[in-house]
Amino acid sequence: MEIFSVDKDQVVSAAVALGRVNYDFALEHLYPLVDRLDIQRNVQNPRFYERLERDIIRGCLMPPITLAFVTDNENIEAATSLQFNDYVNNHLSEGFVLDGIQRLNTLHRAKERNRDEFPGGQSLFLNVILCPSVDNLLYRMITLNNGQRPMTARHQVEILTTNAFQFDSSGLVLASEKDQLRGRRGLFKRSDFELAYMAFLSNSIAIDSQKLIQEKLDELLATKILERDPTSESLEFSEVIEVIAELSSKSAPVESWFKINNNLIGFASSIRNSFGDVSALDSQQFEQFIDRFEEAFRSFDVSKIKLGRARRLAVSYVIGRFGDLGGAEVSELTERLTSVID
């Protein structure tokens, strides 16, 4: 174990260090500590960590775990990097995992199932705490985590959409919450782009189904996102935003079409499959496609279909196959959509 730096937490009278081990060391010395104390979390359903397990074999660097020791004040006050390292290595069996139980269990499964490919030398960073009492550790845990709930995939997407994408620079003007409350019209809704981003990440239109309770919907969304392989895909949502902005900027009908959230969601859910074909169009060409698509879609009896879902399905289907269907006549579009819309 390497210890890089040590500092003091004056509130809980603890010494806190940043260190590093490797995966093999973690499994030999830290994995046995995951169930030493009752305050440690139970192991969750392994299915939630299947993607992390696969990524470990491919060489991912896991986030740091937190290792804790309860010791007397003399050891805490004397803790320099060298002394800290000696203490931890001599008392490893007395420590316990304060944060990272699920990651260590996933690491263990990854090695058990892939011994020949397991990257045992990969670094694993540690936060290590020497604290005078379990009460002090619990205090620190509570002050850090009280009132918090794990962020769902949906919440993380909402945060990223708000902070990571520069819509203004693309030319898209988004309505704020105040604008929406005041009934200001003519703007794109940020909430629609949040849904579109979820559709883009998950390659799915099933992102806000009213049939599922929120917990199950969030679980489904997370599962679909994790099924993707980010290293094999180069398209970014920011590029999709730029294409939507470009197509909308020179055509009022195209802009209005994208402001219908079911069109935007359907488009985002399958644009990965046809980005090159769609991005090569100018606004007038895309407007002509929309005219043919809408004429085909009007062939369906709205009293016999779930209109919003049908529109998402239809847009997703056609955009995903734009290389074949982008120039199709209305009759062909109608025939193809008949097999999709139920």
C-alpha positions in Angstrom: 0.0 0.0 0.0 1.2 3.5 -0.8 0.2 6.5 1.2 0.5 9.8 -0.6 -0.7 12.4 2.0 -2.1 12.7 5.5 -4.3 15.4 7.0 -6.4 15.8 10.1 -10.2 16.0 10.4 -10.4 18.3 13.5 -14.1 17.7 14.1 -14.0 13.9 14.5 -10.3 13.9 15.6 -9.3 11.6 12.8 -6.3 11.3 10.5 -7.3 10.9 6.9 -5.0 9.7 4.1 -5.1 9.2 0.4 -3.5 6.0 -0.7 -3.3 3.4 -3.5 -3.2 -0.4 -3.8 -3.9 -2.6 -6.8 -6.9 -4.9 -7.5 -5.0 -8.1 -6.4 -4.1 -6.5 -3.0 -7.6 -5.3 -2.5 -9.1 -8.7 -3.0 -6.5 -10.4 -0.7 -6.6 -7.9 2.1 -9.7 -5.6 1.8 -12.4 -7.8 0.4 -12.4 -9.9 3.7 -13.3 -6.7 5.6 -16.6 -6.0 3.8 -18.8 -7.6 6.5 -17.0 -6.9 9.7 -19.4 -4.4 11.2 -23.2 -4.1 11.2 -23.1 -0.5 10.1 -21.8 -1.6 6.7 -24.3 -1.9 3.9 -25.6 -5.2 2.7 -24.6 -6.5 -0.7 -27.0 -5.4 -3.4 -28.4 -7.3 -6.3 -25.3 -8.2 -8.4 -27.3 -7.5 -11.6 -27.0 -3.8 -10.9 -23.2 -4.1 -11.1 -22.9 -6.4 -14.2 -21.7 -3.5 -16.4 -19.0 -2.5 -13.8 -17.9 -6.1 -13.6 -17.4 -6.2 -17.4 -15.6 -2.8 -17.4 -13.2 -4.0 -14.7 -12.0 -6.7 -17.0 -11.5 -4.1 -19.7 -9.3 -2.0 -17.4 -11.6 0.6 -15.8 -10.4 2.6 -12.8 -12.9 2.3 -10.0 -13.7 5.3 -7.8 -11.8 5.3 -4.4 -13.1 3.2 -1.6 -13.0 4.3 2.1 -11.2 2.1 4.6 -11.5 2.9 8.3 -9.7 2.0 11.5 -10.7 2.7 15.1 -7.5 3.4 17.1 -6.2 5.5 20.0 -5.3 9.1 19.8 -1.6 8.4 20.1 -1.5 6.7 16.7 -3.7 9.5 15.2 -1.6 12.3 16.4 1.7 10.7 15.3 0.4 9.8 11.8 2.8 10.9 9.1 2.7 9.3 5.6 5.3 6.7 6.6 3.7 5.9 10.0 0.3 5.8 8.5 1.4 3.3 6.0 3.0 1.1 8.7 0.0 1.3 10.9 -2.5 0.4 8.2 -0.3 -2.5 6.8 0.2 -3.9 10.4 -3.5 -3.7 11.3 -5.4 -4.4 8.1 -7.4 -7.2 9.6 -8.8 -4.7 12.1 -10.1 -2.3 9.5 -13.5 -2.2 7.8 -14.9 -0.8 4.6 -16.8 2.3 5.2 -17.6 3.0 1.6 -17.1 0.6 -1.4 -18.6 -2.7 -0.4 -20.5 -3.1 -3.6 -17.4 -2.3 -5.7 -15.2 -4.8 -3.8 -17.9 -7.5 -4.2 -18.1 -6.7 -7.9 -14.3 -6.8 -8.1 -14.4 -10.3 -6.5 -17.0 -11.6 -8.9 -15.0 -10.2 -11.8 -11.9 -12.2 -10.8 -13.9 -15.3 -10.1 -15.5 -15.3 -13.5 -12.5 -14.0 -15.5 -9.3 -15.2 -13.9 -7.3 -15.3 -17.1 -8.2 -11.8 -18.1 -8.4 -10.1 -14.6 -6.2 -7.0 -14.5 -4.8 -7.5 -11.0 -2.2 -4.8 -11.3 -4.7 -2.0 -12.0 -4.6 0.8 -9.4 -7.3 1.2 -6.8 -7.2 4.5 -4.8 -8.2 4.6 -1.1 -9.4 7.1 1.4 -8.1 5.8 4.7 -9.4 7.1 8.1 -7.9 6.6 11.5 -10.5 7.6 14.0 -10.7 7.4 17.8 -14.2 5.8 18.0 -17.0 4.2 16.0 -19.2 7.0 17.3 -17.0 9.6 15.6 -17.1 7.6 12.3 -20.9 7.4 12.5 -21.1 11.1 13.1 -19.0 11.8 10.0 -21.1 9.4 7.9 -24.4 11.0 9.0 -23.3 14.6 8.5 -22.1 13.7 5.0 -25.1 11.6 4.0 -28.1 12.7 6.1 -31.2 13.3 4.0 -29.5 12.1 0.8 -30.8 9.5 -1.5 -28.8 7.8 -4.3 -29.2 9.8 -7.5 -31.1 7.9 -10.1 -30.0 7.7 -13.7 -32.8 10.1 -14.5 -31.7 12.7 -12.0 -28.1 12.5 -13.2 -29.3 13.0 -16.8 -31.3 16.1 -15.7 -28.3 17.6 -14.0 -26.1 17.0 -17.0 -28.6 18.4 -19.4 -28.9 21.6 -17.3 -25.2 22.1 -16.8 -23.2 20.4 -19.6 -24.9 21.4 -22.8 -24.5 24.9 -24.2 -27.9 25.3 -25.9 -27.5 29.1 -26.4 -24.4 28.7 -28.5 -26.2 26.3 -30.8 -28.9 28.8 -31.4 -31.6 26.9 -29.6 -33.5 29.1 -27.1 -34.9 27.1 -24.2 -37.8 28.1 -22.0 -37.0 28.5 -18.3 -39.4 27.4 -15.6 -40.5 31.0 -15.3 -41.1 31.2 -19.0 -43.2 28.0 -18.9 -45.2 29.2 -15.9 -45.9 32.5 -17.7 -47.1 30.6 -20.7 -44.5 32.1 -23.0 -44.7 30.3 -26.3 -42.3 29.7 -29.2 -39.4 28.4 -27.2 -38.0 24.9 -26.9 -38.6 23.3 -23.5 -35.6 22.2 -21.4 -37.6 19.4 -20.0 -38.2 18.1 -23.6 -34.4 18.0 -24.2 -33.9 16.1 -20.9 -36.3 13.5 -22.1 -34.6 13.5 -25.5 -31.2 13.0 -23.9 -32.6 10.0 -21.9 -33.9 8.6 -25.2 -30.5 9.2 -26.9 -28.6 7.5 -24.1 -30.9 4.5 -23.8 -31.7 4.1 -27.5 -35.3 3.8 -26.4 -38.6 5.8 -26.4 -39.7 4.0 -23.1 -38.4 6.7 -20.8 -41.5 8.1 -19.1 -44.1 5.3 -19.2 -47.0 5.9 -17.0 -47.5 2.2 -16.6 -44.4 1.7 -14.5 -43.8 3.0 -11.0 -41.0 5.6 -10.9 -38.5 3.2 -9.2 -38.9 0.5 -11.9 -38.8 3.1 -14.7 -35.5 4.5 -13.3 -34.1 1.0 -13.1 -35.1 0.2 -16.7 -33.6 3.5 -17.9 -30.3 2.7 -16.1 -30.2 -0.8 -17.5 -30.7 0.4 -21.0 -28.0 3.1 -20.7 -25.6 0.5 -19.2 -26.2 -1.9 -22.1 -24.4 0.6 -24.4 -20.7 0.4 -25.0 -19.4 4.0 -24.8 -16.0 3.1 -26.2 -17.5 1.9 -29.5 -19.7 4.9 -30.1 -18.4 8.3 -31.1 -21.6 10.4 -31.4 -22.2 12.9 -28.7 -25.6 14.4 -27.8 -24.1 17.9 -28.3 -23.7 17.0 -32.0 -27.4 16.0 -32.1 -28.3 19.3 -30.6 -26.3 21.1 -33.3 -28.0 19.3 -36.1 -31.5 20.0 -34.6 -30.5 23.7 -34.3 -29.2 23.9 -37.8 -32.2 22.2 -39.3 -34.6 24.4 -37.3 -32.8 27.7 -37.9 -33.9 28.0 -41.5 -37.3 26.3 -41.5 -40.2 27.3 -39.3 -42.0 24.0 -40.1 -39.0 22.0 -39.0 -38.6 24.0 -35.8 -42.3 23.5 -35.0 -41.9 19.7 -35.7 -39.0 19.4 -33.2 -41.0 21.4 -30.6 -43.4 18.4 -30.4 -41.7 16.4 -27.7 -42.8 13.0 -29.1 -41.0 13.9 -32.4 -37.9 15.1 -30.5 -37.8 11.9 -28.3 -38.4 9.6 -31.3 -35.7 11.4 -33.2 -33.1 11.2 -30.4 -33.8 7.6 -29.6 -32.6 6.3 -33.0 -30.4 9.1 -34.5 -27.3 7.1 -33.8 -28.2 4.7 -36.6 -28.5 7.5 -39.2 -26.6 10.5 -38.0 -24.5 10.8 -41.2 -27.5 10.7 -43.5 -29.6 13.2 -41.5 -26.8 15.6 -40.8 -26.0 15.8 -44.6 -29.5 17.3 -45.3 -30.3 21.0 -45.5 -33.4 22.4 -43.8 -35.5 22.3 -47.0 -34.7 18.6 -47.6 -35.6 17.7 -44.0 -38.8 19.7 -44.3 -39.8 17.8 -47.4 -39.2 14.5 -45.5 -41.4 15.8 -42.7 -44.2 16.6 -45.1 -44.1 13.0 -46.5 -43.9 11.5 -43.0 -46.8 13.5 -41.6 -49.0 12.6 -44.6 -48.2 8.9 -44.0 -48.9 9.3 -40.3 -52.3 10.9 -40.9 -53.3 7.6 -42.6 -53.8 6.1 -39.1 -57.0 6.3 -37.2 -56.2 8.3 -34.1 -59.2 6.8 -32.3 -57.6 3.3 -32.6 -54.0 4.1 -31.6 -52.2 5.7 -28.6 -51.3 8.8 -30.4 -48.2 9.9 -28.4 -46.6 6.5 -28.3 -47.4 5.8 -31.9 -45.8 9.1 -33.0 -42.6 8.3 -31.0 -42.5 4.8 -32.5 -43.0 6.0 -36.0 -40.4 8.8 -35.8 -37.9 6.5 -34.1 -38.5 3.8 -36.8 -38.1 6.1 -39.8 -35.2 8.1 -38.4 -33.3 4.9 -37.5 -33.7 3.7 -41.1 -33.3 7.1 -42.7 -30.8 5.8 -45.2 -33.5 3.7 -46.7 -36.6 5.7 -45.8 -35.5 9.3 -45.9 -36.4 9.6 -49.5 -39.4 7.1 -49.6 -42.7 8.1 -51.0 -45.8 8.5 -48.8 -47.2 5.1 -49.8 -44.0 3.3 -48.8 -43.8 5.1 -45.5 -47.4 4.3 -44.7 -46.9 0.6 -45.5 -43.7 0.4 -43.4 -45.3 2.2 -40.5 -48.3 -0.2 -40.5 -46.0 -2.9 -39.2 -44.7 -0.6 -36.4 -47.7 1.1 -35.0 -50.1 -1.0 -33.0 
